[in-house]
Amino acid sequence: MTVIDRRKFLALGAALGCGVAVGGNQAIAQIVDDQDLAAAELINRETQDAIDRGLAYLASRQRDDGSFESSGYGRNVAVCSLAGMAFMAGGNMPGRGQYGQQVNRCVRYILDRAQDNGFIVDVEGSSHGPMYGHGFATLFLAEVYGMTPDSQVRETLEAAVNVIIASQNEDGGWRYKVDSTDADISVTICQIMALRAARNAGIVVPSETVDRCIDYVKRSQNADGGFMYMVHGGPSAFPRSAAGVVALYSAGIYEGDEIERGIEYLQQFTPRRHDAPRESHFFYGQYYGVQAMWHAGGDNWRKWYPAARDTLIAMQLDNGCWSDSICFEYGTAMACIVLQMPNNYLPIFQR
């Protein structure tokens, strides 16, 4: 099923679920046409060119084993997983599409880094917080399994999910390591998104795990609608607040005071290209910011995406990449995922 066909199918189901009666066919057609037109308008020729150049850059940097050529983080499982998701967000699947081979390499790299206990990590490419990498790797495998069922992917995915479930601490969240006794909002969002994707793909995730996570995230919200880094207290900041809102959406909270206050807080950080070089964790913030507004929909989405799109296009370098202090492959993968959000292709991003 193509991207547009999937949107049409979902729109049809939504219209029927709303009990369309009088003029039903016209109403359904209007919903479908509006969604297709929105995607076509948002991903214009200039945007698609930027995406094409970004994906070509990622493909040129990939090694045969699926890792990337960047020093330091090129072997990090999070970077590899995000690159794989960037390819898939353009309609590529394992073995299918222009970058099907590259997706296959990413899948193989992640599978080969799965330890006997289910933890996914490359020791040489690990950061100070290996749970970040594990969360993104689990999310990637869940997206792969949701699109092309494979027994080895499922086995590895189930083991990875069990690691996340078992490592949830007393706070209800997660932090840098499997045995961490505290939690922070940043690592927690990585894990709950992975669990949501896994559940969508048919993997069992206990409701208790999700409920404890929801409680933790809600306790992390400040009075201004933003989110603190840890529940012990602290100021709000855009990147972690965007992650906090997405954590709620990923946990199945789609409306309510926490969502409304979170979206209102984020609105003051609508992307502006001249601010980008000065922002800390820029691509991280954009990755979660665009997801938050995608789920919020309506005017929030229609205003946010063009601003993010134009900002990212202006930042792209001549060789097709986006620069980031972690590594260029990370920045490029994040930018490509953000720009391709209207495609509605990856299961985790579908409304």
C-alpha positions, 0 to 999 in steps of 0.5 A: 500500500502506498503512502497516499493509499494508506492515508486514503484508507485511514481517512475512509475509516475515520469518516465511516467511524464518524457516521457520515450519512448525508453526502457521505461519499463527498465528505469522505472524498473531501477528507482524502483530498485534503490530506493528499493536498496537505502533503503535496503542498508541504513537501514541495519541490525544494523540500523533496530536493533537500530530502533527496540530497540528505538521503543520498549523503547518508547512503554515501556514508554507510559502510558495508556492515551498516555503520557509518563513517563518522568518527566516534558515533558512526557505530552508535546504534542510535545513529544507525537506527535513526538513519534507517528510519530516515530511509524508511520515512521516504518509502524505503523498506528492507530490500525494497525501494531506492534505499532498500539495501541501506535499510537492510544494512541498518537492520543487520547492524542492529541485529548483530549488536543485540546481546544475549540478554536482549540489550542492543549496544555497540561497545565501540560506539556507545555513549555515556548513556547506552539506554538512549541507543537501546531505545532508538534501536528498539524503536527502529526494529519495531518499525521494521517489524511492523512493515515487513514481519521477520522472525529474527526481527521479532525475536530480537525486538521482544528481547529488547522490549523485555529489557526496557520493561525490566529496567523501568525504575521506581520513579516510573521512568528510565535513565542512562543505564539498565540499572539506573536508580533514577530517571530523566524525561529525555531517556524516558521518551526514547523508551516509551516511544519504543514500547508504543511502536512495539505494541503497535507491531503486536508485541505485548507491553504490560499496561502497568509499565505504561501507566507508571510512565504516564505518572512519571511524565505528568509529574515532570511537567512544570506549571508553565506547561514545559517539562523539567529534566528530572522530577526533583525540580528544575526549569523548563526547556524546549527540547525536553518539553517537546519530548515530554509532550510526545511521551504523553502522546506515545503513552496514549494520552491525546487530550487533557490539561497536560497536553494543552499546556504542553502544546501552548508552551511549545508554541513560543519556540516555533522554529526560526532559522536565525535562532538555530545555530544558538540552540542547544540540542537543536535537532533533538528538539526539532525531532520531537517538536514536529512530532508533537505538532503532528499529533496536535494537528490543525493550526498547530501543525500547519504553522509549525511544519513550514517553519521547521521545513524552511529552517532546515532547508536553509541550514543544509550544507552543499554536500547534502548533510546537516551539521551537528556536534554529535556527528553529521549523520545524526543531524542529517538523519534527524533533519530528513525524518522531520522533513518527511513527516507529512508522508505519514509513512512510518507507523509510529508517526501515523495519527 
